[in-house]
């Protein structure tokens, strides 16, 4: 008796790599809203002056680790975006999302890269 097994590749991302960019969802906006103050502080430390007039998630990529890294393009004005890397721990930890990094002065629509 001969057994044939077929495998189908479902995900296009490499293990540990980021998936493709997607339009932000309501869930991503809620995560981004939860880290706004921390992102503001870190963006000012990175050289951005002023406060956010707007804080709207536009696009994002994810990376599954021991939790999830979200790489999010966030509009902070009509003409400026920042990229935020936030980490959402696994639910059993009971920990909140946190900002792992920011890139300031980004052009809206710029490619979201790992950072």
Backbone torsions as a table, in degrees:
resi	resn	phi	psi	omega
1	UNK	NA	127.4	-178.6
2	UNK	-111.1	133.6	-178.7
3	UNK	-113.4	130.7	177.9
4	UNK	-112.0	130.0	179.7
5	UNK	-118.2	131.2	177.2
6	UNK	-111.6	136.6	177.0
7	UNK	-113.7	141.7	176.5
8	UNK	-117.2	129.4	177.0
9	UNK	-79.6	118.8	-176.7
10	UNK	-96.5	-46.2	-177.4
11	UNK	-94.2	141.5	-179.3
12	UNK	-91.6	-12.0	-179.0
13	UNK	-86.5	148.2	175.2
14	UNK	-72.9	148.8	174.8
15	UNK	-55.3	130.4	-178.6
16	UNK	85.5	-15.4	178.1
17	UNK	-89.1	176.3	177.9
18	UNK	-89.9	152.3	174.4
19	UNK	-81.4	-178.3	179.3
20	UNK	-70.2	157.1	176.9
21	UNK	-66.0	142.0	179.1
22	UNK	-134.3	157.4	173.8
23	UNK	-67.3	141.1	-179.1
24	UNK	-61.7	143.4	178.7
25	UNK	-105.4	172.6	176.6
26	UNK	-61.6	-37.8	178.3
27	UNK	-62.0	-43.6	179.1
28	UNK	-65.8	-40.6	178.6
29	UNK	-61.6	-40.5	178.4
30	UNK	-63.0	-41.4	176.6
31	UNK	-61.7	-45.5	-179.5
32	UNK	-62.8	-42.3	177.8
33	UNK	-59.3	-36.3	-176.8
34	UNK	-69.7	-18.8	-177.7
35	UNK	-114.6	13.8	-175.3
36	UNK	-55.1	-50.4	-177.4
37	UNK	-61.9	-42.8	179.1
38	UNK	-64.7	-40.1	178.0
39	UNK	-65.4	-38.7	177.8
40	UNK	-60.0	-49.0	-179.4
41	UNK	-61.3	-45.9	-178.3
42	UNK	-69.6	-33.4	178.9
43	UNK	-70.9	-34.8	175.6
44	UNK	-67.2	-38.9	176.9
45	UNK	-65.0	-27.0	179.4
46	UNK	-86.5	1.5	175.0
47	UNK	111.0	-0.7	178.9
48	UNK	-81.9	130.2	177.6
49	UNK	-94.6	148.3	175.1
50	UNK	92.3	177.7	178.5
51	UNK	-107.4	163.0	179.7
52	UNK	-73.7	124.8	174.1
53	UNK	-83.2	-18.7	-175.8
54	UNK	-149.7	155.4	178.3
55	UNK	-151.8	75.2	-172.2
56	UNK	-117.9	117.6	176.6
57	UNK	-67.5	132.2	179.9
58	UNK	-110.9	-53.7	-177.6
59	UNK	-138.0	158.7	179.5
60	UNK	-155.7	160.2	170.4
61	UNK	-128.8	156.7	176.4
62	UNK	-126.0	158.3	175.2
63	UNK	-138.9	120.5	179.5
64	UNK	-85.6	123.0	177.0
65	UNK	-129.8	-139.0	172.4
66	UNK	-85.6	61.2	-169.7
67	UNK	135.8	-155.6	179.1
68	UNK	-134.4	130.3	168.9
69	UNK	-90.7	130.8	174.0
70	UNK	-110.5	128.0	174.8
71	UNK	-107.9	109.2	-168.3
72	UNK	-122.5	131.5	169.9
73	UNK	-84.2	121.2	-178.4
74	UNK	-120.3	123.2	175.8
75	UNK	-76.8	125.0	179.1
76	UNK	-110.2	-7.3	171.5
77	UNK	-158.9	-178.2	179.4
78	UNK	-68.6	-21.6	-174.9
79	UNK	-122.2	1.1	-175.9
80	UNK	-133.1	141.1	175.7
81	UNK	-125.8	159.0	167.1
82	UNK	-123.2	157.9	172.1
83	UNK	-109.2	129.8	-178.2
84	UNK	-117.8	130.5	169.9
85	UNK	-102.8	115.1	177.7
86	UNK	-118.8	148.2	-177.9
87	UNK	-111.4	124.9	175.5
88	UNK	-108.1	107.9	-179.9
89	UNK	-64.6	163.9	175.1
90	UNK	-60.9	145.8	-175.0
91	UNK	-54.9	-37.8	-175.8
92	UNK	-64.1	-16.6	-179.6
93	UNK	-75.7	-24.8	-177.6
94	UNK	73.7	7.4	-178.1
95	UNK	-88.9	154.5	179.6
96	UNK	-87.7	164.1	173.5
97	UNK	-64.3	150.3	178.1
98	UNK	-143.1	157.6	179.3
99	UNK	-83.3	123.3	178.5
100	UNK	-98.9	-16.3	179.0
101	UNK	179.9	158.3	175.0
102	UNK	-138.5	147.8	170.7
103	UNK	-121.5	122.4	-176.0
104	UNK	-100.7	164.3	175.8
105	UNK	68.7	31.3	-178.2
106	UNK	-84.7	145.5	174.8
107	UNK	-78.1	133.2	177.2
108	UNK	-54.4	134.3	-179.6
109	UNK	88.2	-2.5	178.9
110	UNK	-62.2	146.2	179.2
111	UNK	-54.9	135.1	176.5
112	UNK	-89.0	111.7	-178.5
113	UNK	-106.6	159.8	173.1
114	UNK	-64.2	135.1	174.7
115	UNK	-151.0	NA	NA
